[in-house]
Amino acid sequence: MKQTFRKISSLLTAIVVFLSTMSFTIDMHYCGDILVDSAIFEKVGTAGAEYMLSRDFSLMGSYDSRFGGGAGLSVRF
């Protein structure tokens, strides 16, 4: 029973992670009041990295094809 519960919870966790990492956008382009173009799914390129400075601090950097690059300091407490 315990092993079956563990397998089911592992499968549900994997499904949640998969669905939460899926990305989509809705783009609509207007010319005045007239809708000219619309797209629901857009190919998005992303990359990111995190470097642990210590147990509580890390440096983060990421790039998104729609928004550009960014960097930051992450603090855990």
N, C-alpha and C positions, 0 to 999 in steps of 0.2 A: 504494500500500500504506500509506504513512504517513498519507494523508488518510482512508482507510477506518478505520484504527486510531483516529485522532483522533475521528471521528464516533461510533464504537462506544463509546469511553471517555466521550465527552460524554453520550451517551444513558444509559449505566450510572450516571454521576454524578448525572444529573437524577433517575433512578429512586430512587437511594439517598437523595437529599435529600428527595424527596417522601415516601418511606416513613418517614423519620426524623422528619418534622415532623407526622405523623399522630398524633392523640391519642385514646386511649380509656380508659375506666375500667370497673371492675367494682364495682358497689355491691350489697351484700346487707344487708337490714334484718331483724333478728331480734327476736322478742318471746319472751323466755325462750330456749327451745331450738328454737322453731319458726321456720322461714324464712317471713317474711311477704311480702317483695317483693325482687325482684332486677332489675338492669338491667346490660346489658353496655356499651352506648354511651350517653353523656350529652353533651348539647350544652354545649360549653365556650367561653366567651368570654375571649380573652386579648388584651392589648395591651402593647407595650413600646417603650422608647426608650433610646438610648445617646448621650451627648454626650462627644465627645473633648476632654479638657482638654489633653493633650499626646500625644506619640507613645507614652508608656508608661502613661498614666492616663486613665480615663474614668469618668463617672458613669452609672449605669444605674438605670432604674426600670421596673417592670412591674406589671401587674394581671392576676389570674386570677379568674374568676367563682367558682371553688371555694375558693381559698385566700386571696383578698384581695390587697392591694397590698404592694409591697416596693421597696426601694431599696438601692443599694450602690455601692461603689467598686471598679473593676476595675483590676488592675495587670498589665502585660505585662512579661516579661523574656526 
